[in-house]
Each structure stands twice: as C-alpha cells, then as structure tokens.
Amino acid sequence: LTGFAQSEANGEEVSQVFSIIQQGTRASVTIVDKALATGETIILEDIILVNKNQQEYIVEACAVPLMQNDDNINGVVLVFWDVSEQKNKEAKILYLSYHDQLTGLYNRRYYETELARLDQERNLPLTLIMGDVNGLKQLNDNFGHLAGDELLRKTAKILTAGCRADEIIARLGGDEFIILLPNAGGNEAEKIIERIKELANEETVCGKDISIAFGYATKNMPSDS
C-alpha cells in the first residue's frame, strides 16, 4: 500500500512512508507521534494514505505504544488496513438509496426526508413545484420504453439546468417530478418554470417535443399545510 520496499523504508521517517491526511480538509495527520506522546492507543478511521506514487487509499489505522516494565514507552506498533473497497461500496449503497436510478435525480425517499427537515419557520416561504411530463404513455406505446426512458432522462437534465445547484429536484415516480424551494415564493417559482419551459422547447425525443405541465404552491405561515 505504501509503495515502499522494505529496503527503501529502512531509516526513513514514519511520516514519509506512512503519509496520511484527513478526508475533506486533506490536513496532515500524525498517529505515531501522538501515541508516543500520550502513551495511549490511537485509532483513526476513514483517513487517506497517500503512497510513494501519489496513489490514495482509504485506510483505518491503530498505533499501540510498547511499554517497558518501568512504564516507559519503548516504541509503537502501527497497524493499518485498506478499507477503500468497503467504503466505496457503502458510498454506492448510500447513493442508490437516495437517488433515482434512471435519471440520477433524488428519489421520493430523499425528497420526503428533506421536506420534513426544511419544513421550519426559518425556511419560509417554502414552495413546491410539481412537474408532470406530458405524453410519456403515448411515447412508450408508439416507440417503446427505451424512448420513454430517454424522455425522462432528458426531462431530468432540463430540470437540473433550469434550477440552481442548491435547489432539490426529485423524481417521485413515473412521470412526476418535484422541485423544493426553501426561502422562495411564487415569483421565484414562476421564473424557474418559465426557464425550464424555454429549455424544454429546445429538446425533442423521437421527433416529439418535450412538454411538461407545472403547478406550484407556497407555504407562507407555520400554520399552513
């Protein structure tokens, strides 16, 4: 994992051979020095090992002080193991649990979770835009389900392009999509709908125009549904 042969590692600083950084901040981490200084076992999870060739692995590590009879520290045993594959699988499972597999948008489960989280007075006005793709059944009947899938994927791209990055777009199922807008009222919703319709006018599937029917509603007061 480190990229060093035993002969190369001999005499090198531990931090040179076992170079670890935090995920996110990418700040350097010292584990052996901390174990030597405290005399305690140090355990780190989900850190990144950057090896000699600048390859990166997600690892877990444990540094255990070796104590002499007089309780002085004689050294440290460092154990680490590669958990990259496990973490990648966990990330994939988490992604699939909150995303629609066909369009890549959030799914109904994620939308309902976010709606409950955002349904707070500080996020008012809170607006929902519902979009219903017209003609999906007819396209499926006339050109097959692959054409219908293409329509849904193109609709997802149009919705994404018409919204800001922080706005939550989800596919509820079938031909229904929803956009969640915290701290936004009807005027903002109408602008988004107009922008999406303009983008939709530029796209076709199997020679057919993409048409989306929209409606929206705004919660202005905590007592509103």
C-alpha positions as a Markdown table, in Angstrom:
| # | Residue | x | y | z |
|---|---|---|---|---|
| 1 | Leu | 0.0 | 0.0 | 0.0 |
| 2 | Thr | 2.8 | 2.5 | 0.9 |
| 3 | Gly | 4.6 | 1.9 | -2.4 |
| 4 | Phe | 7.9 | 1.5 | -0.5 |
| 5 | Ala | 10.0 | -1.7 | -0.5 |
| 6 | Gln | 11.4 | -2.7 | 2.9 |
| 7 | Ser | 14.9 | -1.6 | 1.8 |
| 8 | Glu | 13.6 | 1.8 | 0.8 |
| 9 | Ala | 11.6 | 2.3 | 4.1 |
| 10 | Asn | 14.5 | 1.5 | 6.4 |
| 11 | Gly | 15.8 | 4.6 | 8.1 |
| 12 | Glu | 13.0 | 6.8 | 6.7 |
| 13 | Glu | 10.7 | 8.9 | 8.9 |
| 14 | Val | 7.4 | 7.1 | 9.6 |
| 15 | Ser | 5.5 | 10.1 | 8.3 |
| 16 | Gln | 7.4 | 9.8 | 5.0 |
| 17 | Val | 6.5 | 6.1 | 4.5 |
| 18 | Phe | 3.1 | 6.2 | 6.2 |
| 19 | Ser | 1.8 | 9.6 | 4.9 |
| 20 | Ile | -1.8 | 10.1 | 6.0 |
| 21 | Ile | -4.2 | 13.0 | 5.6 |
| 22 | Gln | -7.8 | 13.7 | 6.6 |
| 23 | Gln | -10.6 | 13.4 | 4.2 |
| 24 | Gly | -12.1 | 16.7 | 3.2 |
| 25 | Thr | -9.6 | 19.1 | 4.7 |
| 26 | Arg | -6.6 | 17.0 | 3.5 |
| 27 | Ala | -4.7 | 18.1 | 6.5 |
| 28 | Ser | -1.7 | 16.0 | 7.5 |
| 29 | Val | -2.3 | 13.6 | 10.4 |
| 30 | Thr | 0.3 | 12.2 | 12.8 |
| 31 | Ile | -0.6 | 9.0 | 14.6 |
| 32 | Val | 2.7 | 7.5 | 15.8 |
| 33 | Asp | 3.9 | 10.8 | 17.4 |
| 34 | Lys | 0.6 | 11.1 | 19.2 |
| 35 | Ala | 0.9 | 7.5 | 20.6 |
| 36 | Leu | 4.5 | 8.2 | 21.7 |
| 37 | Ala | 3.4 | 11.5 | 23.4 |
| 38 | Thr | 0.3 | 10.2 | 25.2 |
| 39 | Gly | 1.2 | 6.6 | 25.9 |
| 40 | Glu | -2.3 | 5.7 | 24.7 |
| 41 | Thr | -3.6 | 3.6 | 21.8 |
| 42 | Ile | -4.6 | 5.8 | 19.0 |
| 43 | Ile | -7.3 | 4.6 | 16.5 |
| 44 | Leu | -8.1 | 6.5 | 13.3 |
| 45 | Glu | -10.9 | 5.7 | 10.8 |
| 46 | Asp | -11.6 | 6.9 | 7.3 |
| 47 | Ile | -8.2 | 8.6 | 6.7 |
| 48 | Ile | -6.3 | 8.7 | 3.4 |
| 49 | Leu | -3.0 | 7.1 | 2.9 |
| 50 | Val | -1.0 | 8.8 | 0.1 |
| 51 | Asn | 1.6 | 6.4 | -1.1 |
| 52 | Lys | 5.0 | 6.9 | -2.7 |
| 53 | Asn | 3.4 | 7.1 | -6.2 |
| 54 | Gln | 0.7 | 9.6 | -5.0 |
| 55 | Gln | -2.0 | 6.9 | -5.1 |
| 56 | Glu | -4.6 | 7.2 | -2.4 |
| 57 | Tyr | -6.3 | 4.6 | -0.2 |
| 58 | Ile | -8.9 | 5.0 | 2.5 |
| 59 | Val | -7.5 | 3.2 | 5.5 |
| 60 | Glu | -8.1 | 2.6 | 9.2 |
| 61 | Ala | -5.1 | 2.7 | 11.5 |
| 62 | Cys | -4.1 | 1.8 | 15.0 |
| 63 | Ala | -0.9 | 2.9 | 16.9 |
| 64 | Val | -0.2 | 0.9 | 20.1 |
| 65 | Pro | 2.6 | 2.0 | 22.4 |
| 66 | Leu | 5.0 | -0.7 | 23.6 |
| 67 | Met | 5.6 | -0.2 | 27.3 |
| 68 | Gln | 8.7 | -1.3 | 29.3 |
| 69 | Asn | 8.5 | -2.7 | 32.8 |
| 70 | Asp | 9.1 | 0.8 | 34.2 |
| 71 | Asp | 6.2 | 2.1 | 32.1 |
| 72 | Asn | 8.5 | 4.0 | 29.7 |
| 73 | Ile | 7.5 | 3.8 | 26.1 |
| 74 | Asn | 9.8 | 1.6 | 24.1 |
| 75 | Gly | 8.2 | 2.1 | 20.7 |
| 76 | Val | 5.0 | 1.9 | 18.8 |
| 77 | Val | 3.3 | -0.9 | 16.8 |
| 78 | Leu | 1.4 | 0.6 | 13.8 |
| 79 | Val | -1.3 | -1.4 | 12.2 |
| 80 | Phe | -3.3 | -0.2 | 9.2 |
| 81 | Trp | -5.6 | -1.8 | 6.7 |
| 82 | Asp | -7.1 | -0.8 | 3.3 |
| 83 | Val | -10.9 | -0.2 | 3.5 |
| 84 | Ser | -11.3 | 1.6 | 0.2 |
| 85 | Glu | -13.4 | -1.1 | -1.4 |
| 86 | Gln | -15.7 | -1.3 | 1.6 |
| 87 | Lys | -16.1 | 2.5 | 1.7 |
| 88 | Asn | -16.8 | 2.7 | -2.0 |
| 89 | Lys | -19.5 | 0.0 | -1.7 |
| 90 | Glu | -21.0 | 1.9 | 1.3 |
| 91 | Ala | -21.0 | 5.2 | -0.7 |
| 92 | Lys | -22.6 | 3.4 | -3.7 |
| 93 | Ile | -25.4 | 1.9 | -1.5 |
| 94 | Leu | -26.0 | 5.3 | 0.1 |
| 95 | Tyr | -26.2 | 7.0 | -3.3 |
| 96 | Leu | -28.6 | 4.4 | -4.6 |
| 97 | Ser | -30.8 | 4.7 | -1.5 |
| 98 | Tyr | -31.4 | 8.4 | -2.2 |
| 99 | His | -31.2 | 8.7 | -5.9 |
| 100 | Asp | -33.5 | 7.6 | -8.8 |
| 101 | Gln | -31.5 | 5.0 | -10.8 |
| 102 | Leu | -32.9 | 6.1 | -14.2 |
| 103 | Thr | -32.5 | 9.9 | -14.0 |
| 104 | Gly | -29.9 | 10.4 | -11.3 |
| 105 | Leu | -32.1 | 12.8 | -9.5 |
| 106 | Tyr | -33.1 | 12.4 | -5.9 |
| 107 | Asn | -35.8 | 9.9 | -5.2 |
| 108 | Arg | -39.1 | 10.1 | -3.3 |
| 109 | Arg | -37.5 | 8.9 | -0.1 |
| 110 | Tyr | -34.9 | 11.7 | -0.1 |
| 111 | Tyr | -37.5 | 14.3 | -1.0 |
| 112 | Glu | -39.7 | 13.3 | 1.9 |
| 113 | Thr | -36.7 | 13.4 | 4.3 |
| 114 | Glu | -35.7 | 16.8 | 3.1 |
| 115 | Leu | -39.2 | 18.2 | 3.1 |
| 116 | Ala | -39.5 | 17.2 | 6.8 |
| 117 | Arg | -36.2 | 18.8 | 7.6 |
| 118 | Leu | -36.9 | 22.0 | 5.7 |
| 119 | Asp | -40.4 | 22.5 | 6.9 |
| 120 | Gln | -39.3 | 25.0 | 9.5 |
| 121 | Glu | -40.3 | 28.6 | 10.0 |
| 122 | Arg | -36.8 | 29.9 | 9.1 |
| 123 | Asn | -37.2 | 28.4 | 5.6 |
| 124 | Leu | -40.5 | 30.1 | 4.9 |
| 125 | Pro | -41.7 | 30.9 | 2.3 |
| 126 | Leu | -41.4 | 27.3 | 1.2 |
| 127 | Thr | -42.5 | 26.5 | -2.3 |
| 128 | Leu | -43.1 | 23.2 | -4.1 |
| 129 | Ile | -43.2 | 23.0 | -7.9 |
| 130 | Met | -44.8 | 19.8 | -9.3 |
| 131 | Gly | -44.0 | 18.8 | -12.9 |
| 132 | Asp | -45.8 | 16.2 | -14.9 |
| 133 | Val | -44.3 | 15.1 | -18.2 |
| 134 | Asn | -46.9 | 15.0 | -21.0 |
| 135 | Gly | -47.1 | 12.2 | -23.4 |
| 136 | Leu | -45.0 | 9.5 | -21.7 |
| 137 | Lys | -47.5 | 6.7 | -22.1 |
| 138 | Gln | -48.0 | 7.5 | -25.8 |
| 139 | Leu | -44.3 | 7.6 | -26.4 |
| 140 | Asn | -43.9 | 4.2 | -24.7 |
| 141 | Asp | -46.7 | 2.8 | -26.7 |
| 142 | Asn | -45.5 | 4.1 | -30.1 |
| 143 | Phe | -41.7 | 3.9 | -29.7 |
| 144 | Gly | -41.1 | 1.6 | -26.8 |
| 145 | His | -39.9 | 2.0 | -23.3 |
| 146 | Leu | -36.4 | 3.0 | -24.2 |
| 147 | Ala | -37.8 | 6.1 | -25.8 |
| 148 | Gly | -39.8 | 6.8 | -22.7 |
| 149 | Asp | -36.6 | 6.4 | -20.6 |
| 150 | Glu | -34.9 | 8.9 | -22.8 |
| 151 | Leu | -37.7 | 11.3 | -22.3 |
| 152 | Leu | -37.4 | 11.0 | -18.6 |
| 153 | Arg | -33.6 | 11.4 | -18.6 |
| 154 | Lys | -33.8 | 14.5 | -20.9 |
| 155 | Thr | -36.5 | 16.0 | -18.6 |
| 156 | Ala | -34.2 | 15.4 | -15.6 |
| 157 | Lys | -31.4 | 17.3 | -17.4 |
| 158 | Ile | -33.7 | 20.1 | -18.3 |
| 159 | Leu | -35.0 | 20.5 | -14.7 |
| 160 | Thr | -31.4 | 20.5 | -13.4 |
| 161 | Ala | -30.3 | 23.1 | -16.0 |
| 162 | Gly | -33.3 | 25.3 | -15.1 |
| 163 | Cys | -32.6 | 25.3 | -11.3 |
| 164 | Arg | -29.8 | 26.5 | -9.1 |
| 165 | Ala | -27.4 | 23.9 | -7.7 |
| 166 | Asp | -28.8 | 24.2 | -4.2 |
| 167 | Glu | -32.4 | 23.5 | -5.2 |
| 168 | Ile | -33.7 | 20.0 | -4.5 |
| 169 | Ile | -35.1 | 18.2 | -7.6 |
| 170 | Ala | -36.6 | 14.7 | -7.2 |
| 171 | Arg | -38.4 | 12.2 | -9.3 |
| 172 | Leu | -41.4 | 11.0 | -7.3 |
| 173 | Gly | -42.1 | 8.1 | -9.7 |
| 174 | Gly | -43.5 | 7.6 | -13.2 |
| 175 | Asp | -43.7 | 10.9 | -15.0 |
| 176 | Glu | -43.9 | 13.1 | -11.9 |
| 177 | Phe | -41.1 | 15.4 | -10.7 |
| 178 | Ile | -40.9 | 17.9 | -7.8 |
| 179 | Ile | -38.7 | 20.8 | -7.0 |
| 180 | Leu | -38.3 | 22.0 | -3.4 |
| 181 | Leu | -37.6 | 25.7 | -2.9 |
| 182 | Pro | -36.9 | 26.9 | 0.6 |
| 183 | Asn | -37.0 | 30.7 | 1.2 |
| 184 | Ala | -38.6 | 31.2 | -2.2 |
| 185 | Gly | -42.2 | 32.3 | -3.1 |
| 186 | Gly | -44.4 | 32.2 | -6.1 |
| 187 | Asn | -42.4 | 34.8 | -8.1 |
| 188 | Glu | -39.3 | 32.7 | -7.9 |
| 189 | Ala | -41.3 | 29.5 | -8.8 |
| 190 | Glu | -42.7 | 31.2 | -11.9 |
| 191 | Lys | -39.3 | 32.3 | -13.1 |
| 192 | Ile | -38.0 | 28.7 | -12.7 |
| 193 | Ile | -41.0 | 27.3 | -14.5 |
| 194 | Glu | -40.5 | 29.7 | -17.4 |
| 195 | Arg | -36.8 | 29.0 | -17.6 |
| 196 | Ile | -37.5 | 25.2 | -17.7 |
| 197 | Lys | -40.1 | 25.6 | -20.4 |
| 198 | Glu | -37.7 | 27.5 | -22.6 |
| 199 | Leu | -35.1 | 24.8 | -22.2 |
| 200 | Ala | -37.7 | 22.1 | -22.9 |
| 201 | Asn | -38.6 | 23.9 | -26.2 |
| 202 | Glu | -35.1 | 23.2 | -27.4 |
| 203 | Glu | -35.3 | 19.4 | -27.0 |
| 204 | Thr | -37.2 | 16.6 | -28.7 |
| 205 | Val | -37.4 | 12.8 | -28.3 |
| 206 | Cys | -38.2 | 10.7 | -31.4 |
| 207 | Gly | -39.2 | 13.9 | -33.1 |
| 208 | Lys | -41.7 | 14.8 | -30.4 |
| 209 | Asp | -41.5 | 18.0 | -28.4 |
| 210 | Ile | -40.9 | 17.7 | -24.7 |
| 211 | Ser | -43.8 | 19.1 | -22.8 |
| 212 | Ile | -44.1 | 19.4 | -19.0 |
| 213 | Ala | -47.2 | 20.6 | -17.1 |
| 214 | Phe | -46.4 | 22.5 | -13.9 |
| 215 | Gly | -48.1 | 23.6 | -10.8 |
| 216 | Tyr | -46.8 | 25.2 | -7.6 |
| 217 | Ala | -47.9 | 26.0 | -4.1 |
| 218 | Thr | -46.3 | 28.1 | -1.3 |
| 219 | Lys | -46.3 | 27.7 | 2.4 |
| 220 | Asn | -46.1 | 31.2 | 3.9 |
| 221 | Met | -47.1 | 30.7 | 7.5 |
| 222 | Pro | -46.2 | 28.0 | 10.0 |
| 223 | Ser | -49.9 | 27.2 | 10.3 |
| 224 | Asp | -50.2 | 26.4 | 6.6 |
| 225 | Ser | -50.3 | 22.8 | 5.5 |
